[in-house]
Amino acid sequence: MIPRFMVWLKQAKTICQVETIEFAINGDIAYVVPEIPTLGDPRYRAYDPEEVVLLLSTGLRDKNGVEIFEGHIIEHRYNSPLSGELVVHRFQVAWDEMYSRFCTIGIGLRHGIDLSSSACSRHFEVIGNIYENPELLEEV
């Protein structure tokens, strides 16, 4: 898999695709350039790593074909097999350092879900991200 990134521009408060990540000789990120389609847009410049948050793609897609990135908020809706009532769970997509995998951080749940299975992602829908839509993480 070729790594794909999005970037949260902290000052501009916007998320963009990444055009370029330049590395220093020591392996640290020297700068990041976002992909901004409008010629002359002042956001199109090289950003210092402290000015941005890089968001790595999980390599998975949701039930609508939307690529799932770290920091996305995903939702799972289903009818309870016991009561038949609609059940809604929302999760934040995060990288799990301990197990080196993408997982979810659930709202009101004890354990997250391992996203390493592509079959699992087919039941989720990307509904926003933690930077532009933090209110989506409130209890459903």
For each residue, the residues with C-beta under 8 A, 3 or more apart:
1: 59
2:
3: 56 57
4: 18 56 57 67
5: 17 18 21 54 55 56 57
6: 15 16 17 18 54 55 57 69 71
7: 15 16 17 18 32 34 47 52 53 54 55
8: 14 15 52 53 55 71 129 131
9: 12 13 14 15 16 34 43 47 51 52
10: 13 51 52 53
11: 51
12: 9 43
13: 9 10 131 132
14: 8 9 43 132
15: 6 7 8 9 55 129 131 132
16: 6 7 9 34 35 36 43
17: 5 6 7 34 35
18: 4 5 6 7 21 32 33 34 35 54
19: 33 34 35
20: 31 32 33
21: 5 18 29 31 32 33 54
22: 29 30 31 32 33 46
23: 27 28 29 30
24: 27 28 29 30
25:
26:
27: 23 24
28: 23 24 49
29: 21 22 23 24 32 49 54
30: 22 23 24 49
31: 20 21 22 46 47 48 49
32: 7 18 20 21 22 29 46 47 49 52 54
33: 18 19 20 21 22 44 45 46 47
34: 7 9 16 17 18 19 43 44 47 52
35: 16 17 18 19
36: 16 41 43 44
37:
38: 41 44
39:
40: 44
41: 36 38 44
42: 45
43: 9 12 14 16 34 36
44: 33 34 36 38 40 41
45: 33 42
46: 22 31 32 33
47: 7 9 31 32 33 34 51 52
48: 31 51 52
49: 28 29 30 31 32 52
50:
51: 9 10 11 47 48
52: 7 8 9 10 32 34 47 48 49
53: 7 8 10 71 131
54: 5 6 7 18 21 29 32
55: 5 6 7 8 15 69 70 71 129
56: 3 4 5 69 70 95
57: 3 4 5 6 67 68 69 70
58: 67 68 69 70 93 102 115 121
59: 1
60: 67 68 102 115 118 121
61: 64 65 66 67 68 121
62: 65 66 68 74 121 122 124 125 126
63: 121 122 123 124 125
64: 61 125 126
65: 61 62
66: 61 62 125 126
67: 4 57 58 60 61
68: 57 58 60 61 62 72 74 93 115 121 124 126
69: 6 55 56 57 58 72 93 129
70: 55 56 57 58 93 94 95 102
71: 6 8 53 55 92 93 94 129 130 131
72: 68 69 92 93 126 128 129 130
73: 90 91 92 93 126 127 128 129 130 133 136 137
74: 62 68 90 91 93 104 124 125 126 127
75: 88 89 90 91 124 125 127
76: 88 89 90 91 123 124 125
77: 86 87 88 125
78: 86 87 123
79: 84 85 86 87
80: 83 84 85 86 87
81:
82:
83: 80
84: 79 80
85: 79 80
86: 77 78 79 80
87: 77 78 79 80
88: 75 76 77 140
89: 75 76 106 107 109 140
90: 73 74 75 76 106 107 127 136 137 140
91: 73 74 75 76 104 105 106 107 112 113 124
92: 71 72 73 104 105 130 137
93: 58 68 69 70 71 72 73 74 102 103 104 115
94: 70 71 102 103 104 105 112
95: 56 70 101 102 103
96: 99 100 101 102 103 112
97: 100
98:
99: 96 103 114
100: 96 97
101: 95 96 114 115 116
102: 58 60 70 93 94 95 96 114 115 116
103: 93 94 95 96 99 112 113 114 115
104: 74 91 92 93 94 112 113 115
105: 91 92 94 112
106: 89 90 91 109 110 111 112 113
107: 89 90 91 137 138 139 140
108: 139
109: 89 106 112
110: 106
111: 106
112: 91 94 96 103 104 105 106 109
113: 91 103 104 106 120
114: 99 101 102 103 117 120
115: 58 60 68 93 101 102 103 104 120 121
116: 101 102 120
117: 114 120 121
118: 60 121 122
119: 122
120: 113 114 115 116 117 123 124
121: 58 60 61 62 63 68 115 117 118 124
122: 62 63 118 119
123: 63 76 78 120
124: 62 63 68 74 75 76 91 120 121
125: 62 63 64 66 74 75 76 77
126: 62 64 66 68 72 73 74
127: 73 74 75 90 133 136
128: 72 73 132 133 136
129: 8 15 55 69 71 72 73 132 133
130: 71 72 73 92 133 134 137
131: 8 13 15 53 71 134
132: 13 14 15 128 129
133: 73 127 128 129 130 136
134: 130 131 137
135: 138
136: 73 90 127 128 133
137: 73 90 92 107 130 134
138: 107 135
139: 107 108
140: 88 89 90 107
